[in-house]
Amino acid sequence: MGLNLTLTGQTYYYLQLSPEMLKRLLKVVMPHIPVGSMVHKTFMCYKDKARQQDWIATMKKHLKPELHDEIPKLIAKYDKLGPVDDKN
């Protein structure tokens, strides 16, 4: 679902994905993350604890093992901020 938008002579591209498609894309991307500082880009925060644990398990399955220690840091960070809406 690629869309483009042209404003003042510049063209911008973006993807509009459903939550399920985003999860599928992240599962493909995660094994290729080279450094721990990029892991936060794949973290999804849920109000529902079961869904949160499922996503954490998915991250552990797809991330390189040396990056697993980044996950507890993200959990601590986002627990302070509070979860985002998880309607989907």
N, C-alpha and C positions, 0 to 999 in steps of 0.2 A: 504494500500500500504506500508507494512513494508519491508524494505530492510536491509540487513546487510553487513558489510564490515569488513574483518579481516586484521589487520596490526600488524606485530610484536607480534603475539600471543594474541592480544586483539581484541575482537569483539565489534563493534560499531553498534548501531541501530539508525535509523532515519526514519522519515515519510516524504514522498513527497506528498503534497496535492495541489490540485487545489485551486484557491482563493475561490470558492464556498464551497468546502469541508472544508476549513479552517474556514470560517464563521459559518458553521454548527457546527463544533467542538467547537468553542469559545462560541456559544450560549448554548451548553451543559455544558461547564466548568464554565461560569460566575456565575451562582447561587451558586457555591461551593467555591468561592473565600472568604477566611476568613478575610483578612485584606486589608486596602486601599493601602498599599505599593505594592500589587500584581496586582492592576487594570491596570497598564500600560502595562502589558503583553497581554492584550486583546484589546488595542487601535489600531485602523487602521486609518491612515492618508491619505486623498485623496486630489487631486488637485481640483476636482469637489465639490463645496460647497454643492450641493444637496445630493450627495453620502455621504459626510461627515456627514451631518445632519441626514441622514438615519441611519448611523452606531451609532451615538450618541444616537439616539432614541432607537436603538436595545440594546445598553449598558444599558440605563436606564430601559428598560423593563426586562432585564435578571439579572442585578446586584442586590444585596441586597440594600434596600433603604438607609441604613446607609453609603454606599460607593458612593452614587451619588455625593457627594461633591468633589470627586477625579477627576471627569470628567473635570470641568473647569480648574483645574490645569494642566491636560494633554493637553488640547487645547492650553493653554497659552504657555506651554513648546514647543509643536510641531509647533506652529505658528512661533516661533522664528527660528526653524531649517528648516522650509520649508517642503512641502509635498513630499512624495515619489511618484514614478511613479504609476499610477492607470490604466494601460492598461486593467486589468482584473477586 
